[in-house]
Structure formats: C-alpha cells, structure tokens
Amino acid sequence: MGFLLGGFVPLASFFVAHFELSRAVPLYSQKALYLVLGGLAYSAKTVWQWGTIAFQNAFKAAGFVVLVEGVMVTSNILWLSIAALVYLVAINGIATGCNLTMKVSR
C-alpha cells in the first residue's frame, strides 16, 4: 500500500506536467501547475532524505533532487523524463512503504 501511495505522487505530477499544462497559456494562470508544484514539494523531501543516505552528502542530494524532479516534469526527451519518473516512483514508493511499516510495528 505504501508503494502505491508514495508512487502515485510522481506519477500524477508527470502526467499533469506533460499532458495538462499548456505552453500557450502563462503558467501562473493554470491550476494544474499548482498540482505539479504540490507533487514536487511532497517528493523533494523524501528524495533529499534518501539522497543524503545514498550519497553521504547533502549537497549531492540537493543536486539530485533538482535534477531528477526537474527532468521528470520539464524534459522533452520522453525516455529521459520516464527514467526520472521510474526513479521517483521507486524512491517515494519504497520510502512510504517503509514509513508505514515502521509506524505499524511500533
């Protein structure tokens, strides 16, 4: 269940960013932008926490967050944005599953 909960956020952010935002209309006037920003805010903290553990460096973790989240929502190279999406679904899904398991086991 945690994987489904955590993985949904980057999945929704990806599809809203790529298929609901219009380049013909100013971004600030599109309600869908706020959905994407909410998803990025949700995911960024989890990915940063994971990155600080994985890379043993907060600066690298911050760079990873900016790169992977940014590529997912802004890249026009489909395979690259999907690769970022897969990473984010995995990181957020596993982290949320672990968090739920730790809460239940206490």
C-alpha positions in Angstrom: 0.0 0.0 0.0 2.9 2.4 0.8 4.3 1.9 -2.7 1.0 2.8 -4.2 0.6 5.9 -2.0 4.1 7.1 -2.5 4.5 6.2 -6.1 1.2 7.9 -7.1 2.5 11.4 -6.4 5.4 11.4 -9.0 3.2 9.5 -11.5 0.4 12.2 -11.2 3.0 15.0 -11.4 4.5 13.6 -14.5 1.2 13.2 -16.4 -0.2 16.6 -15.3 3.1 18.3 -16.2 3.3 16.7 -19.7 -0.3 16.5 -20.7 -2.3 19.1 -18.8 -0.1 22.2 -18.8 -0.3 24.3 -21.9 2.7 26.2 -23.3 0.3 28.6 -25.0 -1.0 30.0 -21.6 1.0 31.6 -18.9 1.9 29.0 -16.2 0.8 31.1 -13.3 -2.8 31.1 -14.6 -3.0 27.3 -14.9 -4.4 25.5 -11.9 -2.6 22.3 -13.0 0.7 24.0 -12.2 -0.2 24.0 -8.5 -0.8 20.3 -8.6 2.6 19.7 -10.1 4.3 22.0 -7.6 2.5 20.2 -4.7 3.7 16.9 -6.1 7.3 18.2 -6.4 7.1 19.6 -2.8 5.9 16.2 -1.5 8.5 14.2 -3.4 11.5 16.5 -2.9 11.8 16.0 0.9 11.7 12.2 0.5 14.2 12.2 -2.3 16.5 14.5 -0.5 16.4 12.3 2.6 17.1 9.3 0.5 19.9 11.1 -1.3 21.7 12.1 1.9 21.8 8.5 2.9 22.7 7.1 -0.6 25.3 9.8 -1.5 26.5 10.6 2.1 26.4 14.2 1.1 23.6 16.8 1.5 24.9 18.9 -1.4 24.8 15.9 -3.8 21.4 15.0 -2.5 20.1 18.5 -3.3 21.6 18.4 -6.8 20.0 15.0 -7.4 16.6 16.3 -6.2 16.7 19.3 -8.5 17.9 17.2 -11.5 15.6 14.2 -11.2 12.4 16.2 -10.3 13.2 18.8 -12.9 13.9 16.3 -15.7 10.7 14.4 -14.8 8.4 17.5 -15.3 10.3 19.6 -17.9 12.3 17.4 -20.2 11.0 17.0 -23.8 13.1 13.8 -24.2 10.4 11.2 -23.4 12.7 8.4 -22.4 14.7 10.7 -20.0 11.6 12.0 -18.3 10.2 8.5 -17.9 13.5 7.3 -16.4 13.3 10.1 -13.9 9.7 9.1 -13.2 10.7 5.5 -12.6 13.4 6.6 -10.1 10.9 8.8 -8.3 8.2 6.3 -8.1 10.6 3.7 -6.7 12.1 6.1 -4.1 8.8 7.6 -3.0 7.0 4.2 -3.0 9.6 2.3 -1.0 10.1 5.2 1.4 6.4 5.5 2.1 6.1 1.7 2.5 9.0 1.7 5.0 7.4 4.6 6.9 4.1 2.8 7.1 5.8 -0.4 8.2 7.7 1.3 10.9 4.6 3.0 12.3 2.7 -0.2 12.4 5.4 -2.2 14.0 5.9 0.2 16.9 
